[in-house]
């Protein structure tokens, strides 16, 4: 389903994974990935990232954002299998994945665009959600137009074209009780730092 076609492309494939797949894969990813806390540079000071993260990918697919350099861990078999399925579905090739673990409603992702030089000028990013539903909010940099997209267990969000140049997005905190959510953002590193 096409959600945005102005200044970029945003598509949603609801229920990309079956209920059985979601339960098995979610449990494995929670228990087997190398989740870690990290700090980033924000407005000139180091702050704790309000979620757990890990970075997997091909050798050399280093990714740097917010003053932190991420060296890829070798592909976990679940991530490699999901990458192949999403590549077949989207027609795009990925060489790395950023894994985010939102432990509860207090964990979040602030306003940003995935526009780092390593991703190239028109990055295509496939974002797979597992676990609790969370809101994905996107805002146009010029017009201020916003769109709220509830991402549910097994949904696949595809971001492409000029989207990262013209839009910013976030996963805001929520006071609503919610369980854990894993978000896997498959990317292609095109420039080595």
Rosetta blueprint (number, residue, H / E / L):
1 X L
2 X E
3 X E
4 X E
5 X L
6 X L
7 X L
8 X L
9 X E
10 X E
11 X E
12 X E
13 X E
14 X L
15 X L
16 X L
17 X L
18 X L
19 X H
20 X H
21 X H
22 X H
23 X H
24 X H
25 X H
26 X H
27 X H
28 X H
29 X H
30 X H
31 X H
32 X H
33 X L
34 X L
35 X L
36 X E
37 X L
38 X L
39 X E
40 X E
41 X E
42 X E
43 X L
44 X L
45 X E
46 X E
47 X E
48 X E
49 X L
50 X L
51 X L
52 X E
53 X E
54 X E
55 X E
56 X E
57 X E
58 X L
59 X L
60 X L
61 X L
62 X L
63 X E
64 X E
65 X E
66 X L
67 X L
68 X E
69 X E
70 X E
71 X L
72 X L
73 X E
74 X L
75 X L
76 X L
77 X H
78 X H
79 X H
80 X H
81 X H
82 X H
83 X H
84 X H
85 X H
86 X H
87 X H
88 X H
89 X H
90 X H
91 X L
92 X L
93 X L
94 X L
95 X L
96 X E
97 X E
98 X E
99 X E
100 X E
101 X E
102 X E
103 X L
104 X L
105 X L
106 X L
107 X L
108 X L
109 X E
110 X E
111 X E
112 X E
113 X L
114 X L
115 X L
116 X L
117 X H
118 X H
119 X H
120 X L
121 X L
122 X L
123 X L
124 X L
125 X E
126 X E
127 X E
128 X E
129 X E
130 X E
131 X E
132 X L
133 X L
134 X E
135 X E
136 X E
137 X E
138 X E
139 X E
140 X E
141 X L
142 X L
143 X L
144 X L
145 X L
146 X E
147 X E
148 X E
149 X E
150 X E
151 X E
152 X L
153 X L
154 X L
155 X L
156 X E
157 X E
158 X E
159 X E
160 X E
161 X L
162 X L
163 X H
164 X H
165 X H
166 X H
167 X E
168 X E
169 X E
170 X E
171 X E
172 X L
173 X L
174 X L
175 X L
176 X L
177 X L
178 X L
179 X L
180 X L
181 X E
182 X E
183 X E
184 X E
185 X E
186 X E
187 X E
188 X L
189 X L
190 X L
191 X L
192 X L
193 X L
